């Protein structure tokens, strides 16, 4: 049986997320890492930090010598680059979101199936320790049947990225890039979305072309709703979810990368219970990488596969096209 540490991996993209994956994969003990980025300065900076990584002259050349490709490029390139990688015989890890639209996703899914290749989407917050504990509590019935979800994330883009106006986020996707929290709402609801309503735009004073604020209102098929707020201007940074059930309330605050708080109110005991946990930001990335690598070498099902990655994308596309009925959006 192959050891995942012996896999040869190509990292396409040397931005902040590419550097994080490179460092974590190195810490995990992956022996052969290759990198390609059209910006040679980014490649050189990464190799100075991690000298064992080998530089590829092109993406195509790299695909010929590796087992799997990590695609961490601008979102519009994800699907065509993934198709290219599978055609070359590689498994694929795609950073979130899987794409800007559903165009080409069916072709990707069909190709992966025919070539028997794994494709994972980087929905890292599903691996967050606090989120997983909250999901387990919900699934165990602690608050009865889930009726309503309230999800909020906001951070001050200029503070996080001082050069934010030069980033593609500022022109194209904006606060839609914070789709992890939409994905989590869909994961907790665990049922089909029937209707999508939204308001979005550049409403703050950070002066970007793309939306800095997004509001979703979702109706699910079986007596459940969700509101999801995403913004790129909020001070201080906040991130929390409220799950309101027929027999109680479950709340999780994971604003800090270093700790989280879960609060649960049980209607039977009529008492609040609070749990705190300590985490590091890399923990969830480490766990998702291990899941992907083990799935590749042991031929295990992918947890965050193309279908899971498309759930939030279909909601976003419905919002952007003003299509309330999500069933009108192309499925895979």
C-alpha positions as CSV (number, residue, x, y, z in Angstrom):
1,X,0.0,0.0,0.0
2,X,1.3,3.4,-1.0
3,X,2.2,5.9,1.8
4,X,0.7,9.3,1.1
5,X,4.0,10.9,2.2
6,X,5.4,9.4,-1.1
7,X,2.9,11.2,-3.3
8,X,4.3,13.7,-5.7
9,X,2.2,16.9,-5.5
10,X,2.1,20.0,-7.7
11,X,1.1,23.3,-6.1
12,X,-0.4,25.6,-8.7
13,X,-0.5,29.1,-7.2
14,X,1.8,30.8,-4.6
15,X,-0.6,33.2,-3.0
16,X,-1.3,33.2,0.7
17,X,-3.3,29.9,0.6
18,X,-0.7,28.3,-1.6
19,X,2.0,29.1,0.9
20,X,-0.1,27.8,3.7
21,X,-0.7,24.4,2.0
22,X,3.0,24.2,1.0
23,X,4.0,24.7,4.6
24,X,1.4,22.3,6.0
25,X,2.2,19.6,3.5
26,X,5.9,20.0,4.4
27,X,5.1,19.6,8.1
28,X,3.1,16.5,7.4
29,X,6.1,14.9,5.7
30,X,5.2,14.9,2.0
31,X,8.6,14.3,0.4
32,X,8.2,15.7,-3.1
33,X,6.5,19.0,-3.7
34,X,6.6,21.0,-7.0
35,X,5.3,24.5,-7.6
36,X,4.2,26.6,-10.5
37,X,3.0,30.2,-10.6
38,X,3.2,32.6,-13.5
39,X,4.8,35.2,-11.2
40,X,8.4,34.1,-10.7
41,X,8.8,36.4,-7.7
42,X,6.1,34.5,-5.9
43,X,7.8,31.1,-6.7
44,X,11.2,32.4,-5.6
45,X,9.7,33.7,-2.3
46,X,8.1,30.3,-1.5
47,X,11.3,28.4,-2.3
48,X,13.4,30.7,-0.1
49,X,11.0,29.8,2.7
50,X,10.8,26.1,1.8
51,X,14.0,25.2,-0.2
52,X,13.1,21.6,-0.8
53,X,10.3,22.5,-3.1
54,X,11.1,22.2,-6.8
55,X,10.1,24.8,-9.4
56,X,8.3,23.8,-12.6
57,X,8.7,25.8,-15.8
58,X,5.0,25.4,-16.6
59,X,1.8,23.9,-15.2
60,X,1.7,21.4,-18.1
61,X,5.2,20.2,-17.3
62,X,4.4,19.8,-13.6
63,X,1.4,17.7,-14.4
64,X,3.5,15.1,-16.1
65,X,5.6,14.3,-13.0
66,X,3.1,14.3,-10.1
67,X,0.2,12.2,-8.7
68,X,-2.0,15.1,-7.7
69,X,-2.4,18.8,-8.3
70,X,-3.4,21.5,-5.8
71,X,-5.2,24.3,-7.7
72,X,-5.0,27.6,-5.8
73,X,-5.3,30.1,-8.6
74,X,-8.0,32.7,-9.3
75,X,-11.4,31.1,-9.1
76,X,-12.2,31.5,-12.9
77,X,-9.3,29.2,-13.7
78,X,-10.2,26.4,-11.3
79,X,-12.4,24.2,-13.6
80,X,-10.2,24.4,-16.7
81,X,-7.1,23.7,-14.8
82,X,-8.7,20.8,-12.9
83,X,-9.9,19.3,-16.2
84,X,-6.3,19.7,-17.6
85,X,-4.9,17.9,-14.5
86,X,-7.3,15.0,-14.7
87,X,-6.6,14.6,-18.4
88,X,-2.9,14.3,-17.4
89,X,-3.8,11.5,-14.9
90,X,-3.7,13.5,-11.7
91,X,-6.0,13.6,-8.7
92,X,-7.1,17.2,-7.9
93,X,-7.5,19.4,-4.8
94,X,-9.3,22.7,-5.7
95,X,-9.4,25.6,-3.3
96,X,-12.8,27.0,-2.6
97,X,-14.9,28.1,-4.4
98,X,-14.9,25.4,-7.0
99,X,-15.8,28.0,-9.7
100,X,-17.5,31.3,-10.4
101,X,-20.4,29.6,-12.2
102,X,-21.7,26.1,-12.9
103,X,-20.3,26.3,-16.5
104,X,-17.9,23.4,-17.1
105,X,-18.5,21.7,-13.7
106,X,-20.5,18.8,-15.2
107,X,-17.7,18.2,-17.7
108,X,-15.2,18.1,-14.8
109,X,-17.4,15.7,-12.7
110,X,-17.9,13.3,-15.7
111,X,-14.2,13.4,-16.5
112,X,-13.2,12.6,-12.9
113,X,-15.6,9.7,-12.9
114,X,-14.5,8.3,-16.2
115,X,-10.8,8.6,-15.3
116,X,-11.4,7.4,-11.7
117,X,-9.7,10.4,-10.2
118,X,-10.4,12.1,-6.8
119,X,-11.5,15.7,-6.8
120,X,-11.7,17.5,-3.4
121,X,-12.9,21.1,-2.8
122,X,-11.2,23.0,0.0
123,X,-14.1,23.6,2.3
124,X,-11.8,23.8,5.3
125,X,-14.2,25.1,7.9
126,X,-16.1,21.8,7.8
127,X,-12.9,20.4,9.5
128,X,-12.9,23.1,12.3
129,X,-13.0,21.3,15.6
130,X,-15.8,23.5,17.1
131,X,-17.9,23.3,13.9
132,X,-17.7,19.5,14.0
133,X,-18.7,19.4,17.7
134,X,-21.7,21.6,17.0
135,X,-22.7,19.4,14.0
136,X,-22.5,16.3,16.2
137,X,-24.6,18.0,18.8
138,X,-27.2,18.9,16.2
139,X,-27.2,15.5,14.6
140,X,-27.7,13.8,18.0
141,X,-31.0,15.7,18.5
142,X,-29.9,18.0,21.3
143,X,-32.0,20.9,20.1
144,X,-34.7,18.9,18.3
145,X,-35.5,19.5,14.6
146,X,-33.5,22.4,13.1
147,X,-35.9,25.2,12.1
148,X,-33.7,28.3,11.5
149,X,-30.0,29.1,10.9
150,X,-28.4,32.5,11.4
151,X,-24.8,32.7,10.1
152,X,-22.6,35.8,10.1
153,X,-19.1,36.6,9.1
154,X,-17.5,40.0,8.7
155,X,-13.9,41.3,8.6
156,X,-12.2,44.5,7.6
157,X,-10.6,43.7,4.2
158,X,-8.2,46.7,4.3
159,X,-6.7,45.5,7.6
160,X,-6.4,41.9,6.5
161,X,-4.9,42.8,3.1
162,X,-3.5,46.4,3.0
163,X,-3.1,46.1,-0.8
164,X,-6.7,44.8,-1.2
165,X,-7.6,47.1,-4.1
166,X,-5.1,45.2,-6.3
167,X,-6.6,41.8,-5.5
168,X,-9.1,40.1,-7.8
169,X,-11.5,39.9,-4.8
170,X,-11.9,43.7,-5.1
171,X,-13.0,43.6,-8.7
172,X,-14.8,40.3,-9.1
173,X,-16.1,38.2,-6.2
174,X,-15.9,40.5,-3.2
175,X,-17.6,39.3,-0.1
176,X,-18.9,36.2,-2.0
177,X,-15.4,34.8,-1.3
178,X,-16.5,34.4,2.3
179,X,-18.7,31.5,1.1
180,X,-17.5,29.1,3.8
181,X,-20.2,30.4,6.1
182,X,-22.9,29.8,3.4
183,X,-21.5,26.3,2.9
184,X,-21.7,25.6,6.6
185,X,-25.4,26.7,6.7
186,X,-26.1,24.3,3.9
187,X,-24.2,21.5,5.6
188,X,-26.0,22.0,8.9
189,X,-29.4,22.2,7.2
190,X,-28.6,19.0,5.2
191,X,-31.5,19.4,2.8
192,X,-32.3,20.8,-0.6
193,X,-32.6,24.6,-1.0
194,X,-35.9,25.6,-2.6
195,X,-35.7,29.3,-2.8
196,X,-32.9,31.9,-2.7
197,X,-33.3,35.7,-2.1
198,X,-30.4,38.1,-1.8
199,X,-29.2,41.6,-1.5
200,X,-25.6,42.5,-2.2
201,X,-23.5,45.5,-3.3
202,X,-20.7,47.8,-2.4
203,X,-22.3,49.6,0.5
204,X,-19.4,50.5,2.9
205,X,-16.6,53.0,2.5
206,X,-13.7,50.6,1.5
207,X,-14.3,51.5,-2.1
208,X,-14.2,48.3,-4.0
209,X,-16.0,47.5,-7.3
210,X,-17.2,44.0,-6.2
211,X,-19.8,43.6,-3.4
212,X,-18.5,44.3,0.1
213,X,-21.8,43.1,1.6
214,X,-24.0,40.0,0.8
215,X,-27.2,39.0,2.5
216,X,-28.8,35.6,1.7
217,X,-32.3,34.4,2.8
218,X,-32.8,30.7,2.0
219,X,-35.9,28.5,2.2
220,X,-35.2,24.7,2.4
221,X,-37.6,22.0,1.3
222,X,-38.7,20.9,4.8
223,X,-39.6,23.7,7.2
224,X,-36.2,25.3,7.6
225,X,-34.8,28.7,6.7
226,X,-31.4,30.3,6.9
227,X,-30.1,33.9,6.8
228,X,-26.4,34.3,5.9
229,X,-24.5,37.6,6.2
230,X,-21.1,38.1,4.6
231,X,-19.1,41.4,4.6
232,X,-15.6,42.8,4.0
233,X,-15.8,45.9,6.1
234,X,-16.8,45.0,9.6
235,X,-14.7,46.0,12.7
236,X,-14.1,44.0,14.8
237,X,-13.9,40.7,12.9
238,X,-16.8,38.4,13.9
239,X,-17.8,34.9,13.0
240,X,-20.7,33.0,14.5
241,X,-23.7,30.8,13.9
242,X,-27.0,30.3,15.6
243,X,-29.0,27.1,15.1
244,X,-32.6,27.3,16.4
245,X,-34.4,24.1,16.9
246,X,-37.8,22.9,18.2
247,X,-36.2,21.9,21.5
248,X,-33.4,24.4,22.1
249,X,-30.7,26.7,20.6
250,X,-27.1,25.9,19.7
251,X,-24.7,28.8,19.1
252,X,-21.0,28.7,18.1
253,X,-18.6,31.7,18.1
254,X,-15.4,31.0,16.2
255,X,-14.3,34.6,15.6
256,X,-10.8,33.8,16.9
257,X,-8.5,31.4,15.2
258,X,-7.2,30.4,18.7
259,X,-10.5,29.4,20.5
260,X,-14.2,28.8,20.0
261,X,-17.2,28.8,22.3
262,X,-20.2,26.5,21.9
263,X,-23.4,27.4,23.8
264,X,-26.4,25.1,23.9
265,X,-29.8,25.7,25.5
266,X,-31.7,22.5,26.2
267,X,-35.5,23.2,26.5
268,X,-35.9,20.2,28.8
269,X,-33.3,21.2,31.4
270,X,-34.0,25.0,30.8
271,X,-30.3,25.7,31.2
272,X,-27.4,27.0,29.1
273,X,-24.3,24.8,28.7
274,X,-21.1,26.5,27.5
275,X,-18.0,24.7,26.1
276,X,-14.7,26.4,25.1
277,X,-12.0,24.8,22.9
278,X,-8.6,25.8,21.8
279,X,-7.5,25.7,18.2
280,X,-4.9,26.9,15.8
281,X,-5.8,28.2,12.3
282,X,-3.7,25.5,10.6
283,X,-5.6,22.7,12.4
284,X,-8.5,22.6,9.9
285,X,-6.2,22.9,6.9
286,X,-4.0,20.0,8.2
287,X,-7.1,17.8,8.7
288,X,-8.5,18.5,5.2
289,X,-5.1,17.7,3.7
290,X,-4.8,14.5,5.5
291,X,-8.3,13.6,4.4
292,X,-7.5,14.2,0.8
293,X,-4.1,12.4,0.8
294,X,-5.6,9.4,2.6
295,X,-8.5,9.3,0.2
296,X,-6.1,9.2,-2.8
297,X,-3.8,6.4,-1.5
298,X,-6.5,4.3,0.1
299,X,-9.2,4.9,-2.5
300,X,-11.7,6.3,0.0
301,X,-14.7,8.5,-0.7
302,X,-14.0,12.2,-0.8
303,X,-15.9,14.1,2.0
304,X,-15.9,17.5,0.3
305,X,-16.4,16.4,-3.3
306,X,-17.6,18.2,-6.4
307,X,-21.3,17.8,-5.4
308,X,-20.6,19.3,-2.0
309,X,-18.6,22.1,-3.5
310,X,-21.4,22.9,-5.9
311,X,-24.1,23.4,-3.2
312,X,-22.9,26.9,-2.2
313,X,-22.0,27.7,-5.8
314,X,-25.6,27.0,-7.0
315,X,-26.9,29.3,-4.3
316,X,-24.5,32.1,-5.2
317,X,-25.3,31.7,-8.9
318,X,-29.0,31.9,-8.1
319,X,-28.4,35.1,-6.1
320,X,-26.3,36.7,-8.8
321,X,-28.7,35.9,-11.6
322,X,-31.7,36.9,-9.5
323,X,-33.2,33.4,-9.9
324,X,-35.2,32.7,-6.8
325,X,-36.0,29.1,-7.7
326,X,-32.6,27.3,-7.3
327,X,-33.9,24.3,-9.4
328,X,-33.6,26.5,-12.5
329,X,-29.8,26.6,-12.0
330,X,-27.9,23.8,-13.8
331,X,-27.1,20.8,-11.6
332,X,-24.3,18.2,-12.1
